[in-house]
C-alpha cells in the first residue's frame, strides 16, 4: 500500500471547493461585521478577534467535511 502524502487530505476536489467557498463567505461576513461594529453575544469587534478566527476556520472545515462525507457516500 502506498504511503499517503500530505496533499491526499485535499481530496476530493469538490470538498476543497466547498471549503474555499465557505471560507470566503464566512470571512466576508466576519469582515463586514467587524467593520460595521456588530456586537456579537455582548462582545464588540476588538473583543471577539479569537471568536472571529474560529468562525473563519469553521467556515472552511464544516463545508469541507460535509461534502467529503457526501462524496464518499456516493
N, C-alpha and C positions, 0 to 999 in steps of 0.2 A: 504494500500500500504506500502511495506517495505521501511524503511528509507535507502537511498543509503549510502554505505560505501566508505571510501577513495579509496579503490582498485578497485571500479567499473569503475573508469576512465581508467583503464588499460585493458579494454575490447574493442574490440575483440582482441584476441591474434595475429592475422595477422597484425593488425595495430601496435602493440607494436614491433613485429619482424621487420617490415618495418622501424619503427623509430630507432631501435637499429642499423640496417644495415646502414641507412642514417647517423646516428651519427658517426659510425665507419669510414665510407668513408670520411665524411667531416673533422673529427678530423685528420685522416691520411694525407689528403691533406693540411690542415692548418699547421700541424706539419712539414711536408716536406717544405712547402712554407716559414715558419718562419726560418727553419734551412738552407735553401739554399739562404736566403737573398732576396727573391722575393719582389719587390716593388709593392704594391697594391694601385692603384689610387694616386700615388705620395707619399705614406706613407711607411716608412721602417718598418720591423717587430716589433721593440720596440714601434713604434707609433701606430700600429694597433692592440694592445692587446685587446681592447674592441670590435673592429670590428670582430676580430677572435673569441671571445667568443660568440658574437651574431650569427656569421655564424655557429658555432658548435651547438648552441641551435636550430637554424632554421633547421640544418641538421637532428635533431630528429623530430621537430614539423611538418615540411612540409610533409614528407612521412607518418607520423602517421595520420595526419588529412586527407590526400588524401585517404589512404587505409581505414580508418574508414568510410569515406563518401562512398567509393565504396562498402564496405561490407554492409552498411546499405541500399544501393540502390538495393541490390540483392533480 
